[in-house]
Amino acid sequence: MNILITGSRGQLGSELQKIQKMQHREGWLLMDLPELDITDARAVEVVCRERQIGVIVNCAAYTAVDKAEGDVDAAFRVNRDGAAALASVAKVTDVPLLHVSTDYVFDGSSNRPYREDDPAIPCGVYGQSKWEGEEAIRSSGCSHLIVRTSWLYSAHGQNFVKTMLRLGRERESISVVFDQTGTPTWAADLAGAIVSMLDRCDPARHYADTFHYSNEGVCSWYDFAREIMDAAGLSCRVLPIESYEYPTPVTRPPYSVLNKRKIKDAWGLEIPYWRESLLKMLREAGGSS
Ligand SMILES: NC(=O)c1ccc[n+]([C@@H]2O[C@H](COP(=O)([O-])OP(=O)(O)OC[C@H]3O[C@@H](n4cnc5c(N)ncnc54)[C@H](OP(=O)(O)O)[C@@H]3O)[C@@H](O)[C@H]2O)c1
């Protein structure tokens, strides 16, 4: 089956590309800006028809959470209108769309892991634009699988792990919030889960479902930072602070743990524990001691 992967040079797209190379998978078409803009439905449709695409996997997104507050049009253009454009192509070409979304569709006021059908109360412009992208896909009538994830990191691109590794080498101590709880997700694990879903999905079936995926376990950003320093053998001290001591343009969800029961049951997935995945990522990136 031919697969179109959009946003292929981002964190998640790059991990999918690694799997394609390692497993010698044929028929995968990996595209990003400038060669394929997901907001250009005509261009996407031409690619899908010419290359006889059987599934679209959307890894493209506007992911700069704080910048989005001052860049509202750009965030909505990619995260809402781009998702809608892909959904319209999926509908007319009759192929499923696997779309990736975020824990920021929730405000983080829950005290138990979020289930897929919990009411959305999006966080900031980014969260709202991602939520409206999800809704555009649902209302398009295309066959779709939406996978929400959280705290994504990889050896590629900008993310918390890489920031901690840099600061850990530069500084003697660093302050990190301990009152925001969630679960990190190694992009390689999410990419593997997506490939398992693609292998098991039946393109002739009509899907209309939403799933949650992160690594297993729960931690605060403080715990995550401590683990990164320890695993990388960095002596930088990590000091716990509260969110009000580190103000950001967008208030982060205090609790964004995702319940993964549904995706595990539906697709037979085994999900690695976040600490083990972090160690693997650091080993692969050559960052652990
Ligand atoms: N990062 C996280 O912590 C996090 C957490 C939860 C959920 N997610 C979701 O997970 C998914 C993957 O995130 P990620 O971290 O891999 O994102 P990423 O690293 O920011 O990659 C996104 C890619 O999409 C490209 N892109 C932007 N606008 C585009 C357009 N109009 N057409 C085609 N490509 C476009 C970007 O190109 P440029 O770099 O040139 O803009 C980039 O290569 C996204 O849906 C994101 O919302 C991420």
The ligand as an SDF file (V2000), in Angstrom:
LIG
                    3D

 48 52  0  0  0  0  0  0  0  0999 V2000
    6.1050   18.3940   19.8240 N   0  0  0  0  0  0  0  0  0  0  0  0
    5.3260   18.0400   20.8390 C   0  0  0  0  0  0  0  0  0  0  0  0
    5.7010   18.1200   22.0250 O   0  0  0  0  0  0  0  0  0  0  0  0
    3.9490   17.5190   20.5670 C   0  0  0  0  0  0  0  0  0  0  0  0
    3.1450   17.1770   21.6470 C   0  0  0  0  0  0  0  0  0  0  0  0
    1.8530   16.6850   21.3980 C   0  0  0  0  0  0  0  0  0  0  0  0
    1.4250   16.5270   20.0860 C   0  0  0  0  0  0  0  0  0  0  0  0
    2.2310   16.8830   19.0480 N   0  0  0  0  0  0  0  0  0  0  0  0
    1.7230   16.6940   17.6910 C   0  0  0  0  0  0  0  0  0  0  0  0
    2.5040   15.6760   17.0870 O   0  0  0  0  0  0  0  0  0  0  0  0
    2.5950   15.9070   15.6690 C   0  0  0  0  0  0  0  0  0  0  0  0
    4.0600   15.8500   15.2520 C   0  0  0  0  0  0  0  0  0  0  0  0
    4.7600   16.8540   15.9860 O   0  0  0  0  0  0  0  0  0  0  0  0
    6.3220   17.1010   15.7650 P   0  0  0  0  0  0  0  0  0  0  0  0
    6.8900   17.4770   17.0880 O   0  0  0  0  0  0  0  0  0  0  0  0
    6.9190   16.0060   14.9560 O   0  0  0  0  0  0  0  0  0  0  0  0
    6.2420   18.4310   14.8650 O   0  0  0  0  0  0  0  0  0  0  0  0
    7.4510   19.2240   14.1970 P   0  0  0  0  0  0  0  0  0  0  0  0
    8.7540   18.6180   14.5860 O   0  0  0  0  0  0  0  0  0  0  0  0
    7.1980   20.6640   14.4560 O   0  0  0  0  0  0  0  0  0  0  0  0
    7.2390   18.8920   12.6450 O   0  0  0  0  0  0  0  0  0  0  0  0
    6.1770   19.3920   11.9220 C   0  0  0  0  0  0  0  0  0  0  0  0
    6.5940   19.4270   10.4790 C   0  0  0  0  0  0  0  0  0  0  0  0
    5.4970   19.9310    9.7100 O   0  0  0  0  0  0  0  0  0  0  0  0
    6.0090   20.8740    8.7980 C   0  0  0  0  0  0  0  0  0  0  0  0
    4.9670   21.7900    8.3580 N   0  0  0  0  0  0  0  0  0  0  0  0
    4.5550   22.9540    8.9340 C   0  0  0  0  0  0  0  0  0  0  0  0
    3.5970   23.5220    8.1920 N   0  0  0  0  0  0  0  0  0  0  0  0
    3.3940   22.7070    7.1250 C   0  0  0  0  0  0  0  0  0  0  0  0
    2.5400   22.7590    5.9960 C   0  0  0  0  0  0  0  0  0  0  0  0
    1.6750   23.7860    5.7970 N   0  0  0  0  0  0  0  0  0  0  0  0
    2.6000   21.7510    5.0880 N   0  0  0  0  0  0  0  0  0  0  0  0
    3.4600   20.7310    5.2530 C   0  0  0  0  0  0  0  0  0  0  0  0
    4.3030   20.6290    6.2900 N   0  0  0  0  0  0  0  0  0  0  0  0
    4.2600   21.6060    7.2270 C   0  0  0  0  0  0  0  0  0  0  0  0
    7.1140   21.5570    9.5680 C   0  0  0  0  0  0  0  0  0  0  0  0
    7.9540   22.2730    8.7000 O   0  0  0  0  0  0  0  0  0  0  0  0
    8.6910   23.6020    9.2730 P   0  0  0  0  0  0  0  0  0  0  0  0
    9.6000   23.1210   10.3630 O   0  0  0  0  0  0  0  0  0  0  0  0
    9.3910   24.1200    8.0630 O   0  0  0  0  0  0  0  0  0  0  0  0
    7.6030   24.4880    9.7920 O   0  0  0  0  0  0  0  0  0  0  0  0
    7.7900   20.3580   10.2200 C   0  0  0  0  0  0  0  0  0  0  0  0
    8.7220   19.7430    9.3720 O   0  0  0  0  0  0  0  0  0  0  0  0
    1.9160   17.2530   15.4230 C   0  0  0  0  0  0  0  0  0  0  0  0
    0.6080   17.0290   15.0060 O   0  0  0  0  0  0  0  0  0  0  0  0
    1.8990   17.9160   16.7910 C   0  0  0  0  0  0  0  0  0  0  0  0
    0.8160   18.8150   16.9190 O   0  0  0  0  0  0  0  0  0  0  0  0
    3.4830   17.3490   19.2560 C   0  0  0  0  0  0  0  0  0  0  0  0
  1  2  1  0
  2  3  2  0
  2  4  1  0
  4  5  1  0
  4 48  2  0
  5  6  2  0
  6  7  1  0
  7  8  2  0
  8  9  1  0
  8 48  1  0
  9 10  1  0
  9 46  1  0
 10 11  1  0
 11 12  1  0
 11 44  1  0
 12 13  1  0
 13 14  1  0
 14 15  2  0
 14 16  1  0
 14 17  1  0
 17 18  1  0
 18 19  2  0
 18 20  1  0
 18 21  1  0
 21 22  1  0
 22 23  1  0
 23 24  1  0
 23 42  1  0
 24 25  1  0
 25 26  1  0
 25 36  1  0
 26 27  1  0
 26 35  1  0
 27 28  2  0
 28 29  1  0
 29 30  1  0
 29 35  2  0
 30 31  1  0
 30 32  2  0
 32 33  1  0
 33 34  2  0
 34 35  1  0
 36 37  1  0
 36 42  1  0
 37 38  1  0
 38 39  2  0
 38 40  1  0
 38 41  1  0
 42 43  1  0
 44 45  1  0
 44 46  1  0
 46 47  1  0
M  CHG  2   8   1  16  -1
M  END
$$$$
